[in-house]
Amino acid sequence: MTLPVRNAMTVDVEDYFQVQAFAGCIDPADWDGLASRVEANVDCILEHFAVAGVSATFFTLGWIAERHPAMVRRIVAAGHELASHGYDHTRADSQTRDGFRADVRRTRGLLEDIGGVAVQGYRAATFSIGARNQWAFGVLEEEGFTYSSSVNPIRHDLYGMPEAPRTPFRPQGGTLWEFPMTTIRAFGRNWPCSGGGYFRLLPESLYRRGLASLNRREQRPGIFYFHPWEIDPGQPRVAGCGWKSRFRHYTNLSRMAERIDRLLGAFAWDRMDRAFADQLASGMPTGSMGFAALNPSCVTPPDPASDLSGWVERSETHLNH
C-alpha cells in the first residue's frame, strides 16, 4: 500500500499591521501602539490543528516572539516546528549582507531562547530572496540554518523568480536546502499553488486539483502557507491605504478558516522538517544547483488538462504575500 504524500503546512506568524500591503501606510514605530491580535489568532489555529491531528511549521517574527513568549512556547509544546521569519518583516532584498546577517542571527537567538528548541528553517519576508540577493543563502548557511523556504518561482509585482527551480535545490551547491513555494506548470509558465491570498480569492477546488496533481504526477510534497490574520475577519480596518492594499488583505477573510479546515482533512500534512526529511538527511542535492545553472529540460512540461486559465491570470497581479 502506497502511503499518501505528506505536504508541508506552514504559518507565517505576523500581525495584521506588519504585512507588506500596509508597509506604505503604517509606520513600524507605531506597531506597539496598535491592538495586537496575533496571539488569539495563533491559539485558534493551534486548536484547529489539534482537532485535525496536523503538525505544522510556524515561521515566526522575532518581534512577535519578544512580545508573546508564552504563545511561542505553546506552539512548541503542541509539537509544531518553530522557524524564523526574520525579526520585523523587513524584506531581505532591502538589507545589506551585514544587516541581513544581524537580523537572522538576532531572530534565531530569540526564538531558540524562548522556545527552547533548535531553529533550522527560515522564510524571508515577502519571499524576498531572488536573483539580486542570492548571497543571502550563503549567510543562512553560515549562520547554521539547514533550510530556507524563501523563493516563490512565479511572476508577481512584489516578489517572485519564475526561472528558479520548482523543486528543492541547494543554492550554489552549498549545504543549505531551498524549498521553493509550490507551483504547478501549465501553459508554459508556473502558477501559484501554495496558499496565501490566492487561496482566499480563487475557487477552493482549483487549489485542491493543483496540489493533488503535484502529489500524484510529481510524487512530491507541496507547501501551503497562511497567516494568523487571514482567519480574523474582525480585525481593524486600516485607514489611508489604497484599493489594491485593501483588496489584497481583506478578500474572503470570513471564509478562510472553514477552507483551511476542509484542506486539513483532504490531504496529509506535516511540519517542513518532516515533509522534507529525505532531502534534509541527504548528502547530495536532487534538484538544480542554483539559479545560474537552470536547465529548461528539467522543468515539468505543460499539462493541457490543467484548469488554470481565466481566474488565476486575472487575479495574479492583485495578490501578495
VOBA-1610 file (N, C-alpha, C; in pm, whole numbers, padded with zeros to 5 digits, always signed):
BEGIN
Met+00084-00119+00000Met+00000+00000+00000Met+00088+00125+00000Thr+00066+00216-00093Thr+00144+00338-00101Thr+00086+00443-00007Leu+00172+00497+00080Leu+00128+00599+00173Leu+00110+00731+00099Pro+00016+00815+00142Pro-00004+00944+00075Pro+00117+01034+00097Val+00142+01120+00000Val+00249+01218+00014Val+00212+01315+00126Arg+00305+01340+00216Arg+00281+01435+00325Arg+00325+01574+00279Asn+00231+01665+00273Asn+00261+01802+00235Asn+00300+01883+00359Ala+00362+01997+00336Ala+00407+02082+00446Ala+00306+02192+00474Met+00254+02194+00595Met+00163+02300+00640Met+00245+02404+00715Thr+00234+02531+00675Thr+00315+02635+00738Thr+00230+02758+00770Val+00270+02828+00876Val+00204+02951+00919Val+00312+03059+00932Asp+00292+03172+00868Asp+00382+03286+00881Asp+00327+03376+00992Val+00392+03373+01107Val+00338+03437+01226Val+00376+03585+01229Glu+00280+03667+01194Glu+00293+03812+01194Glu+00156+03870+01222Asp+00151+03995+01269Asp+00022+04057+01297Asp-00028+04131+01173Tyr-00154+04171+01177Tyr-00218+04231+01060Tyr-00151+04361+01017Phe-00090+04432+01110Phe-00031+04562+01077Phe+00112+04550+01025Gln+00164+04427+01012Gln+00302+04409+00969Gln+00315+04360+00826Val+00207+04350+00754Val+00210+04290+00621Val+00263+04390+00518Gln+00314+04336+00407Gln+00370+04418+00302Gln+00267+04514+00241Ala+00142+04470+00234Ala+00037+04553+00174Ala+00018+04685+00248Phe+00052+04688+00378Phe+00034+04809+00457Phe+00166+04880+00486Ala+00274+04837+00422Ala+00405+04894+00452Ala+00411+05044+00426Gly+00331+05091+00331Gly+00334+05233+00298Gly+00241+05320+00380Cys+00159+05257+00464Cys+00061+05339+00538Cys+00063+05313+00689Ile+00148+05222+00737Ile+00164+05201+00880Ile+00312+05208+00913Asp+00350+05300+00999Asp+00489+05317+01041Asp+00524+05212+01146Pro+00631+05132+01125Pro+00669+05034+01229Pro+00688+05096+01367Ala+00720+05224+01373Ala+00735+05289+01502Ala+00603+05293+01579Asp+00492+05275+01507Asp+00359+05279+01570Asp+00307+05140+01608Trp+00380+05035+01574Trp+00329+04900+01596Trp+00290+04872+01741Asp+00376+04915+01834Asp+00349+04884+01974Asp+00223+04952+02025Gly+00177+05055+01957Gly+00056+05123+01999Gly-00071+05068+01939Leu-00059+04969+01851Leu-00175+04910+01786Leu-00221+04785+01860Ala-00349+04757+01853Ala-00405+04641+01921Ala-00358+04513+01853Ser-00286+04431+01927Ser-00236+04306+01871Ser-00343+04198+01875Arg-00351+04121+01768Arg-00449+04013+01759Arg-00382+03878+01729Val-00249+03878+01719Val-00180+03760+01672Val-00191+03643+01769Glu-00185+03670+01900Glu-00187+03559+01995Glu-00320+03486+01994Ala-00430+03559+01994Ala-00561+03495+01989Ala-00578+03416+01860Asn-00529+03471+01749Asn-00543+03402+01621Asn-00457+03276+01616Val-00335+03283+01669Val-00249+03165+01672Val-00310+03057+01762Asp-00365+03096+01875Asp-00429+02997+01962Asp-00545+02929+01890Cys-00619+03004+01811Cys-00728+02945+01732Cys-00673+02846+01631Ile-00565+02882+01565Ile-00502+02791+01468Ile-00454+02664+01537Leu-00394+02678+01654Leu-00347+02560+01727Leu-00463+02467+01759Glu-00578+02522+01793Glu-00695+02438+01820Glu-00740+02365+01694His-00743+02433+01582His-00784+02370+01456His-00687+02259+01418Phe-00557+02283+01434Phe-00457+02181+01402Phe-00471+02061+01495Ala-00499+02086+01623Ala-00514+01976+01719Ala-00633+01888+01683Val-00743+01949+01646Val-00862+01872+01607Val-00833+01786+01484Ala-00759+01844+01389Ala-00728+01772+01265Ala-00611+01675+01280Gly-00539+01682+01391Gly-00422+01597+01411Gly-00307+01633+01319Val-00290+01762+01294Val-00188+01810+01199Val-00077+01883+01274Ser+00047+01852+01239Ser+00162+01927+01286Ser+00208+02020+01174Ala+00259+02138+01211Ala+00294+02239+01112Ala+00423+02308+01152Thr+00472+02392+01062Thr+00587+02477+01090Thr+00540+02621+01102Phe+00579+02688+01210Phe+00541+02826+01235Phe+00663+02915+01213Phe+00668+02982+01097Phe+00773+03079+01068Phe+00738+03208+01142Thr+00814+03240+01246Thr+00772+03342+01343Thr+00866+03462+01342Leu+00808+03582+01344Leu+00887+03704+01356Leu+00948+03714+01496Gly+01073+03759+01503Gly+01135+03782+01632Gly+01063+03890+01712Trp+01013+03992+01643Trp+00938+04100+01708Trp+00816+04044+01780Ile+00749+03950+01716Ile+00632+03886+01777Ile+00674+03798+01894Ala+00780+03721+01877Ala+00824+03629+01983Ala+00861+03705+02110Glu+00927+03820+02097Glu+00963+03901+02213Glu+00840+03942+02293Arg+00731+03973+02225Arg+00612+04025+02291Arg+00512+03917+02328His+00527+03799+02273His+00433+03690+02302His+00509+03560+02327Pro+00598+03559+02427Pro+00679+03438+02450Pro+00597+03316+02491Ala+00491+03336+02567Ala+00409+03221+02608Ala+00344+03156+02487Met+00304+03236+02388Met+00247+03182+02265Met+00349+03096+02191Val+00473+03143+02185Val+00578+03065+02118Val+00597+02932+02189Arg+00596+02933+02320Arg+00613+02808+02394Arg+00495+02714+02374Arg+00375+02769+02356Arg+00259+02683+02328Arg+00272+02617+02190Ile+00325+02690+02095Ile+00348+02632+01962Ile+00441+02512+01972Val+00551+02529+02046Val+00648+02420+02061Val+00588+02305+02141Ala+00517+02337+02249Ala+00460+02232+02334Ala+00359+02147+02259Ala+00293+02205+02158Ala+00195+02129+02080Ala+00259+02042+01973Gly+00393+02043+01965Gly+00461+01955+01872Gly+00489+02013+01735His+00473+02144+01721His+00498+02208+01593His+00644+02253+01582Glu+00689+02273+01459Glu+00824+02320+01436Glu+00828+02472+01446Leu+00928+02524+01517Leu+00950+02668+01527Leu+01059+02708+01429Ala+01030+02806+01343Ala+01126+02851+01243Ala+01123+03003+01236Ser+01221+03060+01166Ser+01240+03205+01163Ser+01174+03269+01042His+01113+03386+01066His+01058+03469+00960His+01128+03605+00958Gly+01248+03610+01020Gly+01317+03737+01036Gly+01263+03813+01155Tyr+01327+03927+01186Tyr+01288+03997+01308Tyr+01160+04077+01293Asp+01153+04166+01195Asp+01039+04259+01189Asp+00980+04272+01049His+00989+04166+00971His+00929+04161+00838His+00996+04257+00740Thr+01122+04290+00763Thr+01198+04366+00666Thr+01237+04275+00551Arg+01215+04321+00429Arg+01248+04241+00312Arg+01398+04212+00308Ala+01433+04088+00276Ala+01574+04050+00267Ala+01645+04126+00155Asp+01574+04157+00047Asp+01639+04225-00065Asp+01652+04375-00043Ser+01610+04424+00074Ser+01633+04563+00108Ser+01745+04578+00211Gln+01804+04466+00251Gln+01908+04468+00353Gln+02046+04449+00291Thr+02147+04500+00358Thr+02285+04468+00322Thr+02318+04329+00374Arg+02429+04274+00326Arg+02470+04143+00375Arg+02487+04144+00528Asp+02553+04246+00580Asp+02575+04253+00725Asp+02444+04274+00800Gly+02356+04357+00743Gly+02228+04380+00806Gly+02143+04254+00809Phe+02146+04180+00700Phe+02071+04054+00693Phe+02126+03955+00794Arg+02258+03945+00802Arg+02318+03852+00898Arg+02277+03887+01041Ala+02283+04016+01075Ala+02245+04056+01210Ala+02098+04024+01238Asp+02012+04042+01138Asp+01869+04016+01152Asp+01843+03868+01179Val+01900+03780+01096Val+01871+03638+01112Val+01937+03581+01238Arg+02055+03635+01272Arg+02122+03587+01394Arg+02042+03627+01518Arg+01998+03753+01520Arg+01920+03801+01634Arg+01791+03723+01650Thr+01721+03701+01540Thr+01592+03634+01546Thr+01606+03489+01587Arg+01704+03422+01530Arg+01723+03281+01566Arg+01755+03267+01715Gly+01840+03357+01767Gly+01872+03351+01909Gly+01749+03373+01996Leu+01666+03470+01959Leu+01543+03495+02034Leu+01451+03373+02034Leu+01429+03317+01916Leu+01337+03204+01906Leu+01387+03083+01984Glu+01517+03057+01974Glu+01571+02941+02045Glu+01569+02962+02197Asp+01597+03083+02242Asp+01593+03111+02386Asp+01451+03099+02441Ile+01355+03150+02366Ile+01216+03148+02412Ile+01154+03010+02396Gly+01174+02949+02279Gly+01111+02821+02250Gly+01182+02701+02310Gly+01311+02714+02339Gly+01386+02604+02397Gly+01416+02492+02300Val+01408+02522+02168Val+01437+02423+02065Val+01529+02484+01960Ala+01598+02399+01887Ala+01682+02446+01778Ala+01596+02494+01662Val+01637+02602+01599Val+01567+02657+01483Val+01654+02633+01361Gln+01601+02557+01264Gln+01681+02524+01147Gln+01624+02581+01018Gly+01502+02635+01020Gly+01437+02683+00898Gly+01417+02833+00897Tyr+01412+02891+00777Tyr+01395+03035+00760Tyr+01307+03061+00638Arg+01221+03161+00650Arg+01144+03211+00536Arg+01154+03364+00532Ala+01202+03416+00421Ala+01217+03560+00407Ala+01082+03628+00398Ala+01073+03746+00455Ala+00951+03826+00443Ala+00921+03850+00295Thr+00797+03829+00257Thr+00750+03854+00120Thr+00835+03780+00017Phe+00882+03661+00051Phe+00958+03577-00043Phe+01067+03658-00113Ser+01145+03731-00034Ser+01234+03833-00089Ser+01378+03790-00108Ile+01401+03662-00130Ile+01532+03617-00179Ile+01515+03579-00325Gly+01597+03639-00410Gly+01585+03617-00554Gly+01717+03641-00624Ala+01708+03681-00749Ala+01827+03694-00833Ala+01924+03799-00780Arg+01873+03905-00717Arg+01959+04016-00676Arg+02030+03993-00543Asn+01986+03896-00466Asn+02048+03877-00334Asn+02068+03729-00300Gln+02120+03654-00395Gln+02148+03513-00369Gln+02253+03493-00261Trp+02330+03598-00232Trp+02426+03590-00123Trp+02358+03556+00009Ala+02226+03582+00019Ala+02155+03554+00143Ala+02159+03405+00177Phe+02159+03320+00076Phe+02167+03176+00102Phe+02297+03142+00174Gly+02407+03202+00131Gly+02535+03177+00196Gly+02536+03223+00340Val+02473+03338+00366Val+02464+03387+00503Val+02384+03290+00590Leu+02270+03244+00539Leu+02189+03149+00615Leu+02267+03022+00647Glu+02341+02973+00549Glu+02421+02853+00572Glu+02528+02879+00678Glu+02596+02993+00668Glu+02700+03026+00765Glu+02643+03044+00905Glu+02519+03088+00915Glu+02456+03109+01045Glu+02393+02983+01102Gly+02405+02870+01032Gly+02363+02743+01088Gly+02226+02693+01048Phe+02159+02762+00956Phe+02030+02712+00908Phe+02053+02594+00814Thr+01960+02500+00814Thr+01970+02387+00723Thr+01876+02400+00603Tyr+01772+02484+00616Tyr+01685+02503+00501Tyr+01623+02642+00502Ser+01582+02683+00382Ser+01508+02806+00360Ser+01385+02772+00277Ser+01282+02853+00291Ser+01163+02841+00205Ser+01124+02984+00166Ser+01211+03047+00087Ser+01205+03190+00063Ser+01188+03230-00083Val+01188+03133-00173Val+01177+03162-00316Val+01038+03123-00364Asn+00973+03213-00435Asn+00846+03182-00497Asn+00866+03192-00649Pro+00870+03080-00719Pro+00906+03082-00862Pro+00791+03120-00955Ile+00732+03237-00928Ile+00624+03289-01011Ile+00655+03434-01048Arg+00573+03491-01138Arg+00580+03634-01167Arg+00482+03707-01077His+00529+03815-01015His+00445+03893-00924His+00506+04031-00913Asp+00423+04131-00882Asp+00476+04267-00875Asp+00560+04292-00750Leu+00545+04212-00646Leu+00618+04233-00522Leu+00728+04131-00498Tyr+00724+04020-00562Tyr+00823+03915-00540Tyr+00819+03818-00657Gly+00901+03715-00649Gly+00894+03608-00747Gly+01017+03597-00834Met+01050+03472-00867Met+01158+03444-00959Met+01118+03323-01042Pro+01046+03347-01154Pro+00989+03235-01230Pro+01092+03141-01290Glu+01217+03185-01305Glu+01318+03098-01361Glu+01385+03010-01256Ala+01352+03027-01130Ala+01408+02943-01025Ala+01353+02800-01035Pro+01424+02702-00981Pro+01372+02565-00980Pro+01240+02556-00905Arg+01154+02468-00952Arg+01027+02442-00884Arg+01043+02338-00774Thr+01152+02264-00778Thr+01176+02155-00685Thr+01287+02194-00588Pro+01300+02124-00474Pro+01405+02157-00378Pro+01544+02156-00443Phe+01626+02253-00402Phe+01761+02261-00458Phe+01855+02320-00355Arg+01984+02302-00379Arg+02088+02359-00294Arg+02154+02474-00369Pro+02130+02598-00326Pro+02186+02713-00397Pro+02339+02708-00402Gln+02393+02731-00521Gln+02537+02732-00545Gln+02608+02606-00493Gly+02534+02497-00483Gly+02594+02371-00442Gly+02634+02364-00297Gly+02579+02452-00212Gly+02611+02450-00070Gly+02536+02343+00005Thr+02535+02352+00136Thr+02466+02252+00219Thr+02324+02294+00254Leu+02292+02422+00237Leu+02157+02470+00267Leu+02060+02425+00159Trp+01943+02377+00202Trp+01836+02344+00107Trp+01740+02461+00093Glu+01700+02490-00028Glu+01590+02583-00053Glu+01469+02501-00097Phe+01359+02517-00025Phe+01233+02452-00060Phe+01140+02559-00116Pro+01137+02576-00248Pro+01058+02685-00307Pro+00909+02664-00286Met+00835+02773-00286Met+00691+02764-00271Met+00632+02687-00389Thr+00525+02618-00363Thr+00468+02525-00460Thr+00405+02596-00579Thr+00440+02547-00696Thr+00375+02592-00819Thr+00339+02469-00902Ile+00248+02488-00996Ile+00226+02385-01097Ile+00257+02447-01233Arg+00300+02364-01324Arg+00346+02410-01454Arg+00236+02384-01557Ala+00192+02491-01624Ala+00088+02478-01727Ala+00094+02598-01819Phe+00066+02575-01946Phe+00061+02682-02046Phe+00194+02759-02053Gly+00304+02687-02032Gly+00435+02745-02048Gly+00482+02833-01935Arg+00417+02828-01818Arg+00460+02911-01706Arg+00425+02844-01574Asn+00480+02898-01466Asn+00449+02850-01331Asn+00329+02925-01275Trp+00241+02849-01209Trp+00122+02908-01148Trp+00125+02882-00997Pro+00085+02981-00916Pro+00093+02965-00771Pro-00001+02857-00720Cys+00050+02775-00629Cys-00030+02668-00569Cys+00019+02645-00427Ser+00029+02754-00350Ser+00086+02741-00216Ser+00007+02815-00109Gly-00110+02868-00142Gly-00193+02929-00038Gly-00188+03080-00040Gly-00198+03140+00080Gly-00198+03285+00091Gly-00319+03348+00024Gly-00299+03469-00031Gly-00409+03543-00091Gly-00474+03471-00207Tyr-00396+03396-00284Tyr-00455+03321-00395Tyr-00559+03222-00345Phe-00530+03158-00232Phe-00621+03060-00177Phe-00751+03125-00131Arg-00741+03249-00086Arg-00862+03320-00044Arg-00948+03364-00162Leu-00885+03399-00272Leu-00960+03454-00385Leu-01011+03348-00481Leu-00927+03250-00515Leu-00962+03155-00620Leu-01054+03045-00568Pro-01122+02976-00657Pro-01206+02863-00615Pro-01123+02759-00540Glu-01177+02712-00429Glu-01107+02613-00346Glu-01073+02488-00426Ser-01163+02447-00514Ser-01141+02325-00592Ser-01021+02337-00684Leu-00990+02457-00728Leu-00877+02477-00817Leu-00746+02447-00745Tyr-00734+02495-00621Tyr-00615+02466-00544Tyr-00604+02316-00517Arg-00715+02254-00479Arg-00710+02111-00449Arg-00664+02029-00568Arg-00714+02064-00688Arg-00672+01990-00807Arg-00523+02009-00833Gly-00474+02130-00811Gly-00333+02155-00832Gly-00246+02077-00737Leu-00280+02076-00609Leu-00199+02003-00512Leu-00209+01852-00534Ala-00328+01803-00564Ala-00344+01661-00591Ala-00262+01619-00712Ser-00258+01704-00814Ser-00178+01674-00933Ser-00030+01669-00898Leu+00016+01762-00816Leu+00157+01762-00775Leu+00191+01633-00700Asn+00106+01595-00604Asn+00131+01474-00527Asn+00129+01350-00614Arg+00035+01345-00710Arg+00017+01226-00792Arg+00118+01217-00906Arg+00132+01326-00982Arg+00215+01321-01103Arg+00363+01340-01074Glu+00394+01426-00976Glu+00535+01452-00945Glu+00583+01378-00820Gln+00490+01317-00748Gln+00522+01237-00630Gln+00610+01312-00531Arg+00572+01435-00501Arg+00649+01513-00404Arg+00554+01604-00326Pro+00598+01649-00207Pro+00511+01731-00123Pro+00498+01873-00174Gly+00383+01931-00149Gly+00363+02073-00170Gly+00378+02147-00039Ile+00383+02280-00048Ile+00390+02366+00070Ile+00268+02458+00069Phe+00197+02462+00181Phe+00087+02555+00197Phe+00123+02655+00306Tyr+00088+02782+00285Tyr+00114+02882+00389Tyr-00007+02973+00406Phe-00022+03023+00526Phe-00120+03128+00553Phe-00073+03205+00676His-00145+03312+00710His-00108+03399+00820His-00220+03398+00925Pro-00186+03421+01052Pro-00291+03427+01154Pro-00399+03530+01125Trp-00364+03645+01068Trp-00465+03748+01040Trp-00563+03706+00931Glu-00528+03602+00853Glu-00617+03560+00745Glu-00741+03486+00794Ile-00742+03445+00921Ile-00862+03379+00975Ile-00939+03474+01067Asp-00909+03603+01058Asp-00962+03701+01152Asp-01040+03811+01079Pro-01165+03783+01043Pro-01244+03885+00972Pro-01279+04006+01058Gly-01264+03997+01191Gly-01298+04108+01279Gly-01184+04203+01305Gln-01071+04185+01239Gln-00955+04272+01263Gln-00986+04416+01223Pro-00918+04515+01282Pro-00941+04655+01247Pro-00913+04681+01098Arg-00991+04769+01040Arg-00966+04812+00902Arg-00868+04929+00904Val-00760+04914+00831Val-00655+05015+00829Val-00696+05129+00736Ala-00694+05250+00787Ala-00732+05366+00707Ala-00614+05419+00628Gly-00644+05487+00518Gly-00541+05556+00442Gly-00465+05472+00344Cys-00510+05350+00316Cys-00442+05263+00221Cys-00521+05254+00091Gly-00453+05227-00018Gly-00516+05221-00148Gly-00603+05098-00167Trp-00679+05098-00276Trp-00772+04989-00302Trp-00700+04856-00321Lys-00581+04858-00383Lys-00510+04732-00405Lys-00466+04670-00273Ser-00417+04752-00180Ser-00378+04701-00049Ser-00499+04643+00025Arg-00611+04713+00018Arg-00732+04663+00086Arg-00779+04533+00022Phe-00775+04526-00111Phe-00816+04404-00181Phe-00728+04287-00143Arg-00598+04311-00144Arg-00504+04203-00112Arg-00523+04151+00031His-00554+04240+00121His-00556+04200+00261His-00691+04144+00307Tyr-00801+04201+00261Tyr-00931+04169+00321Tyr-01017+04071+00242Thr-00975+04032+00123Thr-01058+03945+00041Thr-01085+03811+00109Asn-01212+03781+00131Asn-01258+03650+00178Asn-01200+03607+00313Leu-01171+03700+00402Leu-01123+03661+00535Leu-01226+03575+00608Ser-01353+03602+00589Ser-01457+03529+00661Ser-01468+03384+00619Arg-01411+03349+00505Arg-01420+03211+00455Arg-01294+03130+00479Met-01187+03195+00523Met-01057+03129+00526Met-01052+03013+00625Ala-01103+03030+00746Ala-01093+02925+00847Ala-01161+02797+00802Glu-01281+02809+00746Glu-01352+02688+00704Glu-01284+02625+00584Arg-01225+02705+00496Arg-01150+02649+00384Arg-01029+02571+00433Ile-00958+02625+00531Ile-00841+02556+00584Ile-00882+02426+00652Asp-00992+02428+00727Asp-01039+02304+00790Asp-01064+02195+00686Arg-01128+02231+00576Arg-01153+02130+00472Arg-01022+02081+00411Leu-00927+02172+00395Leu-00797+02135+00338Leu-00721+02041+00431Leu-00729+02066+00561Leu-00661+01979+00657Leu-00710+01835+00648Gly-00838+01820+00619Gly-00894+01686+00610Gly-00879+01619+00476Ala-00844+01696+00374Ala-00840+01643+00238Ala-00704+01588+00198Phe-00597+01631+00267Phe-00461+01589+00232Phe-00385+01551+00358Ala-00272+01485+00339Ala-00182+01453+00451Ala-00086+01571+00470Trp-00069+01613+00597Trp+00013+01731+00628Trp+00112+01702+00738Asp+00222+01778+00738Asp+00321+01764+00845Asp+00408+01889+00848Arg+00502+01892+00941Arg+00598+02001+00951Arg+00695+01999+00833Met+00756+02115+00807Met+00854+02123+00699Met+00967+02023+00719Asp+01021+02015+00840Asp+01137+01930+00862Asp+01106+01782+00844Arg+00978+01744+00858Arg+00942+01603+00836Arg+00892+01579+00694Ala+00822+01676+00637Ala+00776+01659+00499Ala+00893+01650+00402Phe+01003+01718+00436Phe+01122+01717+00350Phe+01239+01646+00419Ala+01208+01548+00501Ala+01312+01478+00577Ala+01412+01409+00486Asp+01366+01354+00374Asp+01458+01283+00284Asp+01565+01377+00231Gln+01526+01497+00189Gln+01624+01593+00140Gln+01718+01638+00251Leu+01663+01668+00367Leu+01744+01719+00477Leu+01845+01615+00526Ala+01811+01487+00510Ala+01902+01381+00552Ala+01999+01341+00442Ser+01977+01393+00322Ser+02057+01351+00207Ser+02189+01426+00201Gly+02291+01358+00154Gly+02421+01421+00135Gly+02438+01479-00003Met+02342+01456-00094Met+02355+01504-00231Met+02227+01573-00273Pro+02237+01684-00345Pro+02117+01752-00394Pro+02047+01673-00501Thr+01914+01688-00508Thr+01837+01621-00612Thr+01784+01718-00715Gly+01800+01848-00689Gly+01749+01949-00782Gly+01861+02028-00844Ser+01825+02142-00903Ser+01924+02228-00967Ser+02020+02283-00863Met+02142+02315-00907Met+02244+02364-00817Met+02235+02514-00793Gly+02150+02584-00865Gly+02141+02727-00844Gly+02077+02795-00962Phe+02037+02920-00944Phe+01965+02993-01047Phe+02046+03004-01175Ala+02176+03019-01164Ala+02258+03045-01282Ala+02270+02923-01372Ala+02233+02806-01322Ala+02251+02684-01400Ala+02120+02616-01433Leu+02016+02694-01451Leu+01885+02636-01479Leu+01886+02558-01609Asn+01822+02445-01607Asn+01814+02359-01724Asn+01669+02346-01766Pro+01628+02409-01875Pro+01487+02404-01915Pro+01434+02263-01932Ser+01520+02167-01962Ser+01473+02031-01983Ser+01426+01967-01853Cys+01463+02027-01739Cys+01421+01973-01610Cys+01286+02024-01566Val+01230+02119-01637Val+01102+02178-01599Val+00989+02089-01647Thr+00893+02065-01561Thr+00779+01982-01598Thr+00705+02043-01717Pro+00675+01967-01821Pro+00608+02023-01937Pro+00466+02066-01906Pro+00410+02154-01990Pro+00273+02199-01968Pro+00174+02084-01965Asp+00074+02097-01882Asp-00032+01999-01872Asp-00159+02060-01931Pro-00194+02024-02054Pro-00310+02087-02119Pro-00440+02067-02043Ala-00444+01963-01959Ala-00568+01935-01887Ala-00587+02024-01765Ser-00481+02097-01727Ser-00491+02181-01608Ser-00591+02294-01629Asp-00683+02310-01535Asp-00786+02413-01546Asp-00737+02539-01476Leu-00651+02619-01545Leu-00586+02729-01477Leu-00604+02864-01542Ser-00659+02869-01659Ser-00672+02999-01726Ser-00784+03080-01663Gly-00792+03206-01698Gly-00902+03289-01652Gly-00882+03341-01512Trp-00934+03265-01411Trp-00934+03311-01273Trp-00794+03351-01227Val-00696+03263-01246Val-00564+03288-01192Val-00499+03407-01260Glu-00506+03411-01395Glu-00437+03518-01467Glu-00495+03654-01433Arg-00627+03663-01417Arg-00688+03792-01387Arg-00653+03838-01246Ser-00631+03743-01154Ser-00607+03780-01014Ser-00460+03793-00980Glu-00372+03744-01067Glu-00232+03730-01029Glu-00166+03861-00987Thr-00201+03970-01053Thr-00136+04097-01021Thr-00196+04165-00899His-00301+04106-00840His-00369+04173-00731His-00336+04120-00592Leu-00267+04006-00585Leu-00247+03944-00455Leu-00100+03941-00418Asn-00073+03939-00289Asn+00064+03935-00242Asn+00076+03845-00123His+00201+03838-00073His+00229+03758+00046His+00175+03830+00168
//
